[in-house]
């Protein structure tokens, strides 16, 4: 089964390991993420002005491409998901805006359903079925699910999960055999694009999130957003002073899945992070094996 897939700019450049692990996981579960042909940037941010039709042209063109390919569009990047899902919702409730953009683009976008890959896992595959496919259970691994902002909010337009007490990443972690670690900062903002203009602010916010996860006993943090991954990972980079020993790897949920589903290490994509997780998973494998014995 093939599903139209929009990788977006970051997964085609700086977060290729997210894209690679996601495609590999999908194939293992029996469906293919079929990349849209000749896609363009979605705009990266959803326009907040009430009548900003020009800013909606880019995401609408992506939605139109998806409409040509099927009834729904799957994304992995939380930023792309937020922009496209909200654009879909706005055009559905504002026929005048839709007519204006269709006139300008000379297209006939009518509607397509934007879903996140996590929804496919929850609603199409199911957590129990996913657990049955696990060949390398992550037994004993304490994983902190980090949601951030764009995956959940605003709820009226996104509707993925409870924005104050989400569970979708928690359920995924448990299906892989690991322990889902709750921590107070799991829906706090990491600083987002402030990392470009005000990096000190972003680093402070991100360090607080990582410290919160560490205090609650997490060994690794998982996220669905490439910007969140960078913001949480980068402040933990090695400096001239060396490492503190308190660093926590920050991975994409698809990387965790690739490991638990027994995929080759080439599909994991662990080489592109500032804090390596290789030693952690080697130790986890030994611990899991001793538990089985």
PAVEX-373922 format. One record per residue: y, x, z of N, C-alpha, C in turn. Coordinates in steps of 0.02 Angstrom, whole numbers, padded with zeros to 5 digits, always signed. Atoms other than C-alpha are relative to their C-alpha. Example, Ala and Ser with C-alpha at 12.3 -4.5 7.8 and 13.67 -1.06 7.14 Angstrom:
# residues 2
-00059+00045+00000-00225+00615+00390+00060+00045+00000
-00059-00042-00003-00053+00684+00357+00055-00039+00037
This chain:
# residues 293
-00060+00042+00000+00000+00000+00000+00062+00044+00000
-00062-00038+00003+00170+00067-00048+00059-00041+00026
-00060+00033-00026+00335+00027+00038+00061+00039-00024
-00061-00035+00020+00506+00067-00037+00032+00036+00060
-00022-00043-00055+00579+00208+00067+00065+00035-00018
-00065-00034+00008+00755+00276+00088+00003+00058+00049
-00002-00057-00046+00755+00454+00160+00070+00015+00025
-00068-00017-00019+00943+00478+00161+00014+00075-00005
-00022-00069+00013+01041+00640+00152-00029+00051+00049
+00021-00049-00050+00993+00724+00315-00074+00015-00004
+00072-00012+00004+00806+00700+00294-00019+00037-00064
+00012-00038+00061+00823+00781+00123+00027+00071+00007
-00030-00067-00009+00913+00934+00195-00019+00029+00068
+00009-00031-00065+00924+00980+00379-00059-00026+00040
+00054+00031-00038+00787+00863+00441-00061-00014-00044
+00057+00009+00045+00653+00888+00310-00065-00006+00039
+00061+00007-00040+00524+00904+00449-00011-00072+00023
+00005+00071-00018+00562+00724+00499-00030-00039-00059
+00024+00032+00060+00535+00666+00321-00073+00019-00014
+00068-00023+00016+00379+00772+00297-00052-00029+00048
+00048+00027-00048+00294+00717+00457-00006-00076-00007
+00002+00072+00009+00342+00535+00424-00043-00020-00059
+00041+00015+00059+00266+00534+00250-00074+00013+00014
+00070-00018-00015+00108+00620+00313-00033-00051+00046
+00026+00050-00047+00087+00496+00456-00014-00065-00037
+00009+00062+00038+00112+00348+00339-00062+00003-00043
+00059-00007+00044-00019+00413+00217-00064-00003+00040
+00060+00002-00043-00143+00438+00359-00015-00070+00023
+00009+00069-00023-00116+00259+00415-00013-00049-00057
+00021+00041+00056-00150+00194+00240+00055-00031-00042
-00053+00025+00044+00020+00162+00161+00045+00059-00020
-00042-00053+00026+00140+00266+00058+00073-00019+00004
-00072+00010+00001+00326+00285+00083+00024+00021-00069
-00019-00013+00069+00386+00269-00097+00076+00007-00005
-00071-00015+00001+00555+00353-00111+00035-00035-00058
-00041+00032+00052+00688+00256-00206+00021+00053-00050
-00021-00047+00051+00732+00338-00370+00076+00003-00004
-00072-00010+00010+00906+00411-00390+00043-00035+00054
-00039+00031-00054+00966+00351-00220+00062+00042+00014
-00061-00035-00019+01137+00398-00152+00011-00008+00074
-00016+00004-00071+01214+00421+00020+00020-00071+00018
-00016+00068-00023+01229+00260+00120+00070-00005+00029
-00066+00000-00030+01398+00311+00187+00003+00030+00069
+00009-00034-00065+01334+00379+00354+00031-00037+00059
-00028+00041-00054+01444+00261+00456+00013-00070-00026
-00013+00069+00019+01460+00073+00454+00075-00015+00007
-00072+00014-00004+01639+00015+00414+00016-00050+00054
-00019+00044-00055+01725-00064+00563+00060-00044-00016
-00055+00044+00020+01875-00138+00472-00029-00067-00024
+00025+00067+00015+01856-00326+00446-00007-00012-00075
+00001+00014+00071+01890-00320+00259-00001+00065-00040
+00006-00065+00032+01833-00149+00200-00055-00002-00052
+00052+00009+00050+01739-00193+00043-00018+00066-00034
+00014-00063+00033+01754-00018-00032-00052+00041+00038
+00047-00039-00040+01658+00060+00112-00070-00031-00002
+00065+00032+00004+01517-00065+00083-00034+00010-00067
+00030-00009+00067+01488-00016-00097-00059+00047+00002
+00055-00049-00003+01380+00136-00057-00064-00030+00030
+00063+00029-00026+01257+00047+00059-00026-00058-00042
+00023+00056+00042+01252-00106-00056-00038+00025-00061
+00036-00028+00057+01200+00003-00201-00070+00022+00020
+00067-00018-00025+01057+00070-00095-00043-00063+00008
+00037+00063-00009+01007-00108-00049-00020-00030-00066
+00017+00027+00066+01013-00159-00231-00059+00038-00030
+00057-00040+00024+00897-00015-00278-00065-00023+00034
+00059+00022-00037+00778-00072-00141-00023-00068-00024
+00017+00066+00026+00785-00250-00206-00040+00005-00064
+00036-00010+00062+00725-00187-00374-00071+00024+00012
+00065-00030-00014+00577-00103-00289-00046-00045+00042
+00041+00042-00043+00518-00237-00168+00041-00045+00044
-00033+00048-00044+00559-00359-00029+00030+00031+00062
-00027-00032-00059+00597-00233+00106+00010+00074-00012
-00015-00070+00005+00662-00058+00130-00012+00033+00067
+00015-00036-00062+00597+00066+00259+00043+00062+00006
-00038-00060-00015+00702+00201+00340-00030+00035+00060
+00018-00039-00059+00666+00340+00465+00062+00019+00040
-00061-00022-00032+00842+00399+00502+00035-00059+00035
-00032+00054-00038+00922+00294+00639+00071-00015-00026
-00068+00010+00026+01094+00319+00561-00002-00041-00064
+00008+00038+00062+01041+00259+00389-00022-00072+00015
+00025+00065-00020+00947+00116+00471+00057-00044+00025
-00056+00038-00028+01103+00062+00566+00048-00023-00055
-00047+00016+00053+01215+00068+00413-00029-00053-00047
+00030+00046+00048+01094-00021+00297-00017-00068+00030
+00017+00064-00032+01035-00153+00421+00063-00041+00012
-00062+00037-00014+01213-00198+00469+00033-00023-00065
-00027+00021+00065+01268-00201+00287-00039-00060-00026
+00042+00056+00019+01122-00316+00249+00022-00063+00036
-00019+00058-00040+01174-00432+00391+00068-00026-00019
-00068+00022+00018+01357-00434+00342+00001-00036-00067
+00001+00031+00067+01322-00474+00159-00036-00067+00001
+00037+00064-00005+01203-00612+00211+00044-00055+00029
-00042+00052-00031+01333-00700+00317+00069-00007-00033
-00066+00002+00033+01484-00666+00204-00009-00003-00076
+00012+00006+00073+01451-00733+00027+00060+00022-00041
-00059-00022+00038+01630-00697-00026+00001+00076-00008
+00004-00072+00004+01610-00513+00015-00055+00022-00049
+00056-00016+00045+01443-00509-00075+00021-00010-00073
-00022+00014+00069+01519-00588-00230+00050+00053-00024
-00050-00051+00018+01664-00464-00228-00033+00067-00017
+00033-00065+00012+01550-00312-00216-00045-00003-00062
+00041+00007+00060+01430-00377-00347+00043+00002-00063
-00046-00003+00057+01578-00402-00464+00022+00071-00014
-00025-00068+00008+01640-00226-00433-00054+00047-00025
+00055-00045+00018+01471-00141-00450-00038-00023-00062
+00034+00029+00057+01413-00253-00592-00076-00004+00012
+00070+00009-00020+01250-00283-00499-00007-00070+00028
+00013+00066-00029+01167-00439-00431-00043+00009+00062
+00037-00006-00063+01117-00393-00255-00005-00069+00032
+00011+00066-00031+01041-00547-00173-00025+00005+00072
+00024-00008-00069+00956-00480-00018-00065+00038+00003
+00061-00037-00012+00823-00363+00047-00003+00012+00075
+00008-00009-00072+00752-00336+00221-00006+00074+00017
+00000-00070-00021+00791-00168+00300-00039+00005+00066
+00040-00009-00060+00662-00110+00428-00005+00074+00017
+00012-00069-00021+00638+00047+00530-00075+00013+00000
+00071-00019+00000+00473+00141+00520-00034-00020+00065
+00029+00021-00064+00447+00101+00704-00021-00074-00002
+00018+00070+00006+00445-00084+00659-00064-00008-00040
+00062+00002+00039+00309-00052+00530-00059+00016+00046
+00053-00019-00046+00206+00033+00664-00014-00056+00050
+00008+00052-00051+00235-00106+00791-00026-00065-00030
+00013+00067+00026+00226-00259+00679-00056-00003-00053
+00051-00001+00053+00111-00207+00536-00064+00035+00022
+00058-00038-00023-00004-00075+00609-00025-00025+00067
+00019+00022-00068-00002-00126+00793-00018+00059+00043
+00011-00057-00045-00011-00014+00945-00074+00012+00014
+00071-00009-00014-00195-00046+00979-00035+00033-00060
+00030-00030+00060-00243-00005+00799+00021+00073-00007
-00023-00069+00003-00136+00151+00806-00038+00044+00050
+00036-00037-00051-00220+00206+00967-00071+00017-00023
+00068-00012+00025-00389+00190+00881-00002+00056-00052
-00002-00053+00051-00332+00313+00747+00014+00069+00029
-00016-00064-00033-00285+00448+00872-00063+00042+00007
+00057-00046-00005-00402+00598+00860+00013+00056+00050
-00018-00051-00049-00306+00714+00976+00047-00032+00051
-00042+00035-00049-00246+00609+01123+00044+00049+00038
-00048-00043-00035-00092+00681+01206-00005-00010+00075
+00015+00013-00070-00172+00662+01376+00038+00049+00045
-00035-00042-00048-00066+00725+01520+00069+00021-00021
-00066-00019+00023+00089+00752+01414+00051-00052+00021
-00052+00044-00025+00246+00679+01491+00058+00000-00050
-00048+00006+00056+00360+00616+01351+00056-00047+00019
-00059+00042-00013+00537+00549+01373+00025-00030-00065
-00027+00031+00060+00582+00422+01238+00076-00006+00005
-00073+00004+00001+00765+00439+01192+00021-00042-00060
-00019+00048+00052+00840+00294+01094+00069+00013-00030
-00068-00009+00024+01023+00339+01082+00034-00067-00014
-00041+00060+00012+01148+00213+01011-00021-00040-00062
+00002+00034+00065+01120+00173+00828-00065-00035-00014
+00064+00033+00010+00938+00124+00838-00002-00070+00029
+00003+00062-00038+00977-00021+00953+00061-00045-00005
-00062+00038-00007+01159-00075+00941+00040+00001-00065
-00006+00060-00041+01243-00190+00905-00061-00046-00010
+00063+00038+00001+01097-00303+00949+00003-00059-00048
-00006+00060+00041+01165-00454+00854-00016+00015-00073
+00014-00018+00069+01146-00360+00690-00063+00042-00007
+00058-00045+00003+01008-00235+00730-00064-00037+00021
+00056+00041-00024+00887-00338+00836-00067+00035+00002
+00063-00037-00001+00756-00201+00843-00037-00008+00065
+00030+00000-00067+00726-00205+01030+00054-00018+00050
-00048+00014-00053+00808-00247+01195+00047+00060+00006
-00046-00057+00000+00967-00139+01190+00010+00032+00068
-00009-00027-00068+00969-00116+01379-00066+00026+00029
+00065-00022-00026+00782-00096+01413-00050+00002-00057
+00045-00004+00058+00697-00045+01250-00069+00026+00018
+00069-00021-00014+00509-00017+01243-00036+00028-00061
+00037-00015+00060+00464+00020+01062-00024+00073-00002
+00021-00070-00003+00462+00210+01083-00048+00012+00058
+00046-00004-00057+00379+00192+01253-00071-00021-00021
+00065+00025+00021+00239+00090+01176-00034+00048-00049
+00027-00049+00047+00217+00217+01037-00029+00060+00038
+00022-00058-00039+00204+00361+01160-00066-00015+00036
+00062+00019-00035+00071+00268+01260-00059-00007-00049
+00053+00007+00050-00028+00228+01102-00028+00068-00021
+00022-00067+00017-00037+00415+01070-00035+00035+00058
+00037-00028-00057-00115+00443+01241+00043+00037+00050
-00045-00036-00045+00039+00520+01324+00029-00046+00052
-00035+00039-00052+00137+00464+01476+00073-00008-00020
-00070+00013+00016+00304+00381+01437+00042+00006+00063
-00042-00014-00059+00435+00447+01558+00065-00038-00007
-00064+00035-00001+00577+00329+01598+00053+00046+00030
-00054-00038-00031+00744+00413+01631+00065-00037-00013
-00060+00043+00002+00917+00337+01661+00043+00008-00062
-00045-00013+00056+01001+00415+01509-00031-00013-00068
+00037+00007+00063+00879+00356+01376+00036-00041-00054
-00038+00037+00051+01007+00243+01290+00074+00022+00000
-00069-00025-00001+01164+00346+01325+00015+00037-00065
-00021-00034+00062+01265+00421+01181-00002+00075+00009
+00004-00074-00001+01234+00604+01140+00064+00033-00023
-00062-00028+00027+01408+00625+01068+00007-00010-00074
+00000+00016+00072+01359+00584+00889+00041+00051-00040
-00038-00044+00046+01483+00654+00761+00053+00041+00036
-00046-00043-00037+01592+00727+00898-00024+00073-00001
+00026-00068+00004+01478+00878+00877+00037+00041-00052
-00038-00034+00052+01585+00920+00724+00072+00015+00023
-00071-00007-00018+01761+00891+00794+00010+00025+00071
-00006-00019-00071+01736+00910+00982-00068+00021+00026
+00068-00020-00018+01574+01008+01004-00011+00007+00075
+00007-00008-00073+01608+01042+01189-00016-00067+00033
+00013+00067-00027+01610+00855+01224-00072-00021-00014
+00069+00018+00019+01449+00826+01129-00051+00040+00039
+00047-00041-00037+01363+00972+01215-00005-00022+00072
+00001+00023-00069+01412+00908+01386-00041-00064+00007
+00037+00063-00002+01346+00734+01350-00075+00012-00011
+00070-00014+00016+01185+00803+01275-00035+00036+00057
+00030-00036-00056+01154+00922+01419-00015-00047+00058
+00012+00049-00054+01169+00776+01541-00063-00041-00016
+00059+00039+00020+01038+00679+01442-00064+00041+00011
+00059-00044-00008+00917+00827+01439-00014+00011+00074
+00010-00011-00072+00945+00860+01624-00030-00062+00034
+00028+00062-00028+00908+00677+01663-00075-00005-00015
+00071+00003+00019+00744+00685+01567-00040+00051+00039
+00034-00053-00037+00697+00849+01651-00010-00020+00074
+00004+00020-00070+00735+00781+01825-00055-00052+00011
+00052+00053-00005+00617+00635+01791-00069+00025-00019
+00065-00029+00011+00477+00753+01747-00023+00006-00072
+00020-00003+00070+00478+00752+01557-00013+00072-00022
+00015-00065+00031+00401+00896+01460+00026+00004-00071
-00026+00002+00069+00464+00841+01290+00039-00066-00008
-00040+00059+00016+00594+00718+01223-00014-00019-00073
+00008+00022+00069+00564+00612+01067+00056-00048-00018
-00054+00042+00025+00693+00525+00961-00014-00021-00071
+00007+00023+00069+00714+00435+00795+00062+00016-00040
-00064-00014+00033+00885+00504+00750+00010+00075-00011
-00009-00071+00012+00916+00672+00666+00062+00029+00034
-00059-00025-00034+01090+00686+00740-00012+00006+00075
+00019-00005-00071+01024+00649+00915-00044+00061+00012
+00045-00056-00007+00887+00777+00889+00039+00065+00001
-00040-00061+00002+01013+00910+00841+00043+00007+00063
-00045-00004-00057+01135+00868+00980-00036+00016+00065
+00037-00014-00062+01001+00874+01116-00033+00069-00003
+00036-00063+00008+00913+01027+01045+00047+00060-00001
-00044-00057+00012+01059+01139+00996+00029+00030+00065
-00028-00030-00061+01139+01160+01170-00052+00041+00040
+00052-00037-00036+00971+01229+01229-00020+00064-00038
+00015-00059+00040+00974+01368+01098+00003+00064+00042
+00000-00064-00034+00943+01547+01151+00067+00034-00011
-00064-00036+00004+01103+01642+01190-00010+00073+00020
+00005-00070-00019+01144+01822+01233-00028+00008+00070
+00026-00002-00069+01100+01781+01413-00074-00017+00003
+00071+00017+00001+00926+01729+01357-00011-00074+00015
+00017+00070-00016+00839+01568+01407-00003-00010+00075
+00000+00016-00072+00846+01480+01574-00070-00017+00025
+00067+00022-00021+00665+01421+01573-00004-00074+00012
-00001+00073-00011+00719+01239+01591+00004-00039-00065
-00007+00034+00065+00724+01201+01405-00057-00050-00012
+00049+00052+00017+00636+01045+01342+00002-00010-00076
+00001+00013+00072+00581+01026+01160+00023-00071-00015
-00024+00065+00022+00663+00882+01068-00030-00013-00070
+00037+00012+00061+00551+00810+00931+00013-00069-00028
+00001+00066+00030+00547+00667+00809-00066-00034+00018
+00061+00036-00019+00422+00531+00853-00056+00010-00051
+00051-00011+00052+00334+00563+00687-00036+00066+00009
+00033-00064-00014+00299+00742+00738-00052-00009+00055
+00048+00015-00053+00216+00680+00897-00060-00037-00028
+00055+00037+00032+00114+00560+00791-00044+00045-00042
+00038-00045+00043+00063+00696+00668-00049+00042+00041
+00044-00040-00044-00008+00798+00812-00057-00043+00026
+00050+00043-00031-00098+00652+00894-00050-00026-00052
+00044+00025+00052-00171+00593+00728-00042+00056-00031
+00041-00056+00023-00246+00765+00699+00018+00027-00067
-00021-00026+00065-00144+00811+00546+00008+00076+00002
-00008-00073+00002-00131+00993+00489+00068+00021+00027
-00062-00024-00030+00002+01098+00574+00058+00003-00050
-00053+00000+00050+00097+01108+00410+00038-00065-00003
-00033+00066-00001+00137+00923+00431+00040-00011+00063
-00035+00010-00063+00204+00944+00607+00074+00016-00006
-00070-00020+00007+00364+01035+00561+00033+00024+00063
-00028-00023-00063+00387+01116+00730+00042+00064-00006
-00032-00064+00008+00462+01274+00657+00076-00005-00004
-00072+00008+00013+00637+01202+00632+00040-00023+00061
-00036+00021-00060+00688+01170+00813+00023+00061+00040
-00026-00055-00041+00790+01278+00931-00045+00014+00059
+00048-00008-00055+00667+01248+01072-00070-00015-00028
+00067+00007+00029+00488+01276+01014-00045-00042+00045
+00048+00042-00037+00352+01153+01064-00071+00025-00009
+00068-00023+00016+00203+01255+01002-00039+00017+00063
+00035-00019-00062+00158+01329+01172-00016-00061+00042
+00011+00061-00039+00177+01160+01255-00062-00038-00025
+00057+00037+00027+00052+01078+01137-00065+00039+00004
+00061-00040-00010-00068+01223+01150-00026-00010+00071
+00020+00011-00070-00068+01202+01339-00025-00071+00010
+00023+00069-00006-00084+01014+01322-00069-00010-00027
+00067+00005+00030-00236+01032+01210-00053+00026+00048
+00047-00030-00048-00321+01144+01339-00010-00048+00059
+00004+00047-00057-00279+01021+01479-00039-00062-00019
+00036+00061+00022-00342+00872+01378-00075+00014-00007
+00071-00018+00008-00504+00963+01338-00034+00006+00067
+00029-00007-00066-00534+01005+01519-00008-00067+00035
+00004+00067-00028-00501+00824+01567-00061-00037-00027
+00058+00032+00031-00632+00764+01443-00065+00025+00030
+00060-00030-00030-00760+00885+01515-00011-00026+00070
